[in-house]
Amino acid sequence: MLALNIVSILLGIGVWWLLALAGFQFPTPLEVVSAAGKMLADGTLQTDVLASLGRVLAGFVIGSAAAILVGFLMGWYATARALFEPWVQFFRTIPPLAILPLVLVLMGIGETPKIFVIVLAAFLACVISTFQGVVSVDRTLINAAQVLGARDGSIFLRVVVPASTPFILVGMRVGLGSAWATLVAAELLAAQEGLGHRMQTAQLYYDLPTIFVGIVCIGVLGLIMDRLLLMAGNKLTGWQERR
């Protein structure tokens, strides 16, 4: 599998290079590597990567934690479902970026509004998966636990949580992608550092290699984080049959 991943990456780079040589307005991989080297040398790339990564991690962790809590409440308690679901469905139809101008007006242009919209993006992507995981738990398992004398708390921790974990992890992976997409847009509007800010500045000067450096960095960071989530998921759901 790893060998196929490497082959796929090399083929993708090869296609990119051919498109650049064929006249498309792409910088070649060597030009992008050269631009990245210059940014590393002056410390710009490290600063931007750390700024963007910190915002994504903060927003993703807070948003996912809130989504898991609300999703469990909605799935386990009918009252909580009636209270939360209309609002969750309402905000799911509104892209987090659509409220970014309002957030900037209310919260200013510091770190808070950027992290807030990332929290919202991660939350909305994960909460429905968690809720669906709870309501999809096989009723037979719950009935069997009740017959054996398990209390609600024990059933929730030993039956519902493990059974819904695969759903939660899928929601978190989707939320991670939403967090990165939202971050770039937030940095385009209000940031002094970060990969999105650097790409916007490069656009003004038609600096395509720098734009590609930002794209590649975001893709690589997102891929690494996704693989880490996948590894954690495999550990937590080792009991689950896979193909």
Salt bridges, closest charged atoms under 4 A:
ASP48 OD2 - ARG198 NE 2.66
GLU111 OE1 - ARG55 NE 2.74
GLU187 OE2 - ARG55 NH1 2.47
ASP226 OD1 - ARG173 NE 2.80
ASP226 OD2 - ARG227 NH1 2.75
